[in-house]
Amino acid sequence: MKHYFLGAAANYKKVWRHVSARGSEKDASELTSYLSEKYRGETILTKNGRSALSLALRTYFKPGDKVMVNGFTCYAVVEALEAAGIVPVYVDISAKDLNFDVATLKRAYDRVASTNATQSSPAVKNEGNEANALPKGIIIQNSLGNPVDIVAIEKFATERKMLIIEDLAHSAGIKYPDGREAGTVGAAVVFSFGKEKSIDTISGGAVVLRDAIYKVNGAHVNLPQNKARTSDNLRARFYPLFGKIYRGLSYVRLNGAFMRMLLAMHWVEKSADNRLDMTRKIANFEAKLALEQFRELDKKGGGPLRTFYLLDNRADVLSLLKESGYFFDGFWYERPVSPERYYARVRFPEMECPMAVAVSQRIINIPTYYSKSELAQAERIVREQGKIWEGGK
Ligand SMILES: *Cc1c(COP(=O)(O)O)cnc(C)c1O
């Protein structure tokens, strides 16, 4: 029986190509030029996606500003907001596409407005009072590669003079419903090249700054100056190989022990723990591989990163899947802000985002990098044994 994985670098077809890739400064500048031309702005390459997002936030907002965020996301996003001193306004999602829509955006926006009105006495209601300000931006996530309803959201943002940041970690190369490509709308476009993202070189990121105010505020942004750490470099280089060994060891049930050893030796780092660092550059070999993948996307077009089901009996289905060789735990997302171990720290407003809570308790992901026939049995198990959540329809 063949084994299939969500994660563990199972999306890597060319492990040796990755492990042996050589890059130079020239590759980094080629990637910069490519992104600047394609997305029409100024590109900065970064250590990871969260550093890129934080750079965008720092460029366009002041500490204390509020920015609206998809209420179903990963800790990387929250870390980027925190580092820029931005206050997140979490917006509940739809179970259909795991994104906020204009109705949930409006509800969250109005909630901020009414909280401001009840909390502020005339004495504190002055221009500089950040706590009473309305949200100034929206981060669009296109969860798992599902596009948001961009036309309505853009209109909503324009009417309120809010800036849009497009976070394309899940959605590089996809098209919005109106035919525009993702990354052509916002004041900034952010990419993660992290594990299982739509451009995956294990780590790295980029931001393209497009708004004219960047030219004004640009002086405040310090560009990454330091080279990638050797240890980070090695971890990124060998992860696909470790993933391959891990997957092989699953047949003799030694994969768990192998991964614990790699983590203990710090040869592997969990994605959520990849620290934000706006002083570090991307590793050159990652820039080279990222550019190859962008060019590939230009040919093929983007698509969903993963498909998903919402099940009332998730644990049972996951173990049935496992019995048939499908190791599909590690889904996005197990909590409204994942992973679990960072969740308490985030103080997520569960009462305001009930759909995100319900979805995180029921979601399973099916990877899109296996063929239909390889996934046929998994799909059958879900259809026949899964109790599809009625509330998600
Ligand atoms: C992964 C991810 C990021 C950034 O991740 P890094 O690990 O810092 O590269 C940003 N936004 C979303 C939605 C993500 O899933």
The ligand as a Gaussian input file, in Angstrom:
#p B3LYP/6-31G(d) Opt

LIG

0 1
 C        2.662000      30.966000       5.601000
 C        1.954000      32.215000       5.457000
 C        2.609000      33.468000       5.527000
 C        4.076000      33.684000       5.750000
 O        4.741000      32.595000       6.152000
 P        6.330000      32.479000       6.394000
 O        6.388000      31.173000       7.094000
 O        6.752000      33.608000       7.242000
 O        6.995000      32.467000       5.077000
 C        1.839000      34.581000       5.378000
 N        0.517000      34.500000       5.165000
 C       -0.133000      33.338000       5.084000
 C       -1.607000      33.338000       4.845000
 C        0.551000      32.152000       5.237000
 O       -0.105000      30.994000       5.165000

